[in-house]
C-alpha cells in the first residue's frame, strides 16, 4: 500500500463527505477509492468512518487521523517545493485558538484582514477561555494571555494587557472614589471567578504586593456579565483592560486605583515550532504579530483612570 496516496485519498473522502463524491473529484473508480480507505483502516486496525446508507462521517479516531494526514501532506508538499526552489503561495487550513473576548475584539478583525490577503488559506478560529493543548487538539497557533510555563512551544510576544478595577460614574458619585486599595473595605464588588478570588484582590507586585479583602456583592462566571453589572451600578469590578475598553471609551465605566495595578500580563502567539515552519503558519505569524501589537498597545494606553 502506498500510504501517502492512501492518506491523500482519505482526506479527499473526508472533505467530499462520501466515497462517490471523492471518486469524482479524484477522477478515480469508486471501487479504487473504497479499497484504499479499507486498506488504510486495515493497516491502522481501526474504523475511520461511520458508514450508513445515507451518510459517511468520521469516527473520533478518523477525525484525529485526518487532521494528522493534512499536516503530513502539507509538510511534504512544502519540503518538495523548497528542495526544487519552486515558489508557492501559502495555502491550506489553519486552526487558530484564542480567549473568547480577546478573540472577538482583536483576533477576528486581524483574521478577516488576513483572509482577504491570502485567498488560498482557510482558518478555523476556536474561541475558548480554557488552555488548548496544541498537539492534542490539532491547533496550529494560539493566543495566550499570562506568563507562559516552560515548554517546547515557541512564543512571539504581541503585547500586554492590564488588570483594571472599574465602576460606573453613578456608583462612584454615590459611594466615592477609592484612593488606595484599603478603601475597598467600604465598597461593594463584583467578582469574576476566572480572574480573581471572591474574597480578596491583589495589588502591586514584588515587595509592594498586597492582598486586599473585598465584599463580593455579586459573583459571576463570565467577564461580560461582570462588566454589565458594573455598568448597572452594582459595584466595582476587576477584569482585563481589553474587556472594558469599549465601556471606558463610552464613559460607562471609569478605571480606578490604576497606580496600584499588578504588573501587566503578556500576550503571546504560541506554536509548536515545527521545522520547516509551514508557509501558511509563517504567513499568519508575520501578518498577525504586528497588527496585534498595534491593537494591544493602543488599548493599553487608552484605558485610563477616572
N, C-alpha and C positions, 0 to 999 in steps of 0.2 A: 504494500500500500504506500502510495506517495502521500505522506502525512500532510505536507504543506498544501498540496492540491485538495486533499480532503478538508482541511481547515477552511480554505477559501470557499469551497462548496457549502460547507456548513454555515458560514457567515452569510452567504447569499440566501440560503434557505431561511435563516432567521430573519433577515431583512425583508424577504419577499412574503413571508408568512405561510408559504406552502411549498411542497416539493415541485408541483407543476409550474408554479409561477417562477421559481428559481430556475427550473429547466429551460423555460422560455428566455429568461434573461441571459442565461449562460450559453444558450443555443446548444444544449446537450440533450440526449434522450432522457426521458423521465426515469427510465429503469436505471440508467447510469448514476443519476443523482441520488436515487433511493439507495442504490448499492453502496455508494461512497459513504453516505451517512451511516448506513448499517455497519459497514466495516469499522468506522470510527467508534461507534458505540461498542462494538465487539472488542476492539482494542482497549478501550477505556473500562470495559466491563460495567458500564452504567448507561442508563437511558438519558438521552439528551433532550428528547421531545415527549410531550404528552400528545398522543395521537387519537383523534376521533374522526368520525366520517365528515364532520364539518370544519374542524379546526385543528391547527397544529400550533402548539405553544411550548416554550422552553421549560424544562424542569429547572429546579434550583441549581443542580449541578451543570445543566446545559447553559444556563444564563452566565454562570461564572466562567465556564469554559469558552463560550463565545467571546466574552469580553477579553479573555487572555489571548484568544486567537487573533482578534483585531489588533492587539498590541504587537504580537509577534509578526504578523504580516506587514504592518506598517513599518516596523523597525527594519525588517528585511528589505523592504522597498527603499527606505531611506539609505540604508547601508549600500545597496547596489547603485543608487544614484550618486552617492558620494564617491564610490570607487571609480565610477566612469566619468565623474566630473559633470554629470548632467544636472542642469538647474531644474528645480521643480518648485512650484508654488506650494506653500503649506496647505495640507488638506486632511480631512478625516474628522473624527468626533473627539471633542474634549469634554471631560467631566470635571466641572468646577464646583467647589463647595465653599460656603461662606455662612457666617451667622445671619439670622433672619433679617434683623433691622438693618445692619450694615450692608448686607447683600441687596436689599430692596433700595436703599438710599444711594449706594455708591457703586456696587458691582454691576447691577442691572444696566445703568447708563453706560458704563465702560464696555460691557459685553455687547450692547446694542451698536455702539460705535465700531467695535472690533468686527462684528459680523458684517457690517456694511463694507468694511475694507478688505475682509478675507472671505469671499463668496464660496470658497470650497471647504470651509471649516464649519462644522455644526457644533453647538455647545449644549450640553446637558447641565443646567445650573441647579444645584441642590442646596436649598437654604435650610439650615438647621442649626440650632444652638448647641447641639452636642458635638463632641470632637469626633470627626470622621477618620477612621483608620484608612489611609490612602490605598495601601496594597490590598487589604481585605475587602474593601468596598469599591475597588477599581476606579478610584478618583485620580485625576492627573495632577490637580493643583488645588490647594485650599488656602483660604484667608483665615489666619489665626490671630486672635487678639489676646495679648497677655504674654508673659515670659514663657519661652519655649524650654521644655526639658531637653537634656542632652539626648540626641538621637542621630540616626544616619540621614535624616531629612535635610535637604538644602533649603535655606531660608533667605528671602530677599526682603529687607526692611522697606516698607512703603509708607510708614507714618506712625503717628502716636495719637492716642485718644485719652481724654481725661475722665476721671470720676468727679462728677459735679453734684452739688446739692442745690436744689431749686425749689421755688414755691411761687404761687401766683401773686400778682401785685396786691390783690384784695386780701389774701391771707396775711401777707407781710404788713399791710397797713393796719390790720386788726390786731395782730399778735406781736408786731415789732420785728426789726431786722436783727438776726443773731450776729454778734460781733466776734464771737470766738466759739469754738466747739462746745465748751462747757455750757453755753447758753441754751443748748438743745434740751436741757432738762425742763425748760419752760415751754417747749413746743411739742406739737403733735406731728408724728412722722408716718410716712407710707413706706413700707419695706418691701423689697423685691427679692425673693428668696434666692435667685440665681446670682445675685451680686453682693448682698450684704446680710449680716445677721439681723434677725428681728429684734435683738436686744442691745446691740452696740454697733457703732460705726467707727472706723479707724481713720485718723487724720495724720498728716505729716509723714515723715519717713526717717529711717535711721534712728538716731538717738532722740529725735524730736517726735517720734511716733507716739500717738496716744489713742486709746480706745475709749469712746465716749458712750455711755448708756443712752438709749433713746426709747421713747414711748411709742410703740408701734400701734397706732390707732387703726391702721388698715394694713393687712399683709396680702399681697397678691403674687401670682406666679408668672406674670408676663410684664415686661417693661412698658408696653403700650398701655396696659391697664393702670400701672402705677403713675405714668405720666398724665393720663386722662384724669385720674383722681386728683392729682396736684393742680391741674388746670381748674378743676371744680372746687378749689379752695379747701380740700381735705387736710392738707398739711405739707410738710417738707418731704421731698423725695430725693434719693441719691441714685443716679443712673450714670450711663456713659454719655459723653458730650455729644456724640453724633445722634444719640437717641432723642435729645431735646433741642437740637439745633433749630429746627423749624419753629417750635413753640417759643424759643427765646427770641428769634428774629421777629416773630409776630407779637412780641410783648405779652404773650400769655403766661410766660414763666420768667422769673429773674434768678440768676445764679447768685448764691451767697457763699460765704466762707471760702472763697477761691484762694485766699492767701494760705489756707491750711490744707489744701488738697494733697493727697498722696501723689507719688511720682506717676507721670503719665504711663499708660500701658502701650507697649509696642504693637504695631500691626505688621504682620509678615505674610508674604506669599510663600508657601512651602510646597515642595515637590520631592519626589523620591531621588532625583539626581541621577537617573539612569544615563548611561553613555552608550552610543551617542544620544544626545538630547533630541527627541523628535522635533521636526521642523515646526509642527503645529504648536507644540508647547513652548518652544523658544520664541515663536512669534507672539504668543499670548503674553508671556512674561515680559518681553520687551515693550509691548504695547501697553499692558495694564499697569506696570510698575510706575511709570512716570505720571500717568493720569490719576492713579490712586494717591500718589504723593501730593499732587496738586490739590485734590479734593480734601484730604485729611489735614493738610497744612492750613488751608483756608478755614476749615471748621474749628481747628484747634485755637486759632486766634480769635475768631468771630463769636465764639460762645463766651460772652463776657459776664462780668458781675453786675449786680444791681447797684 
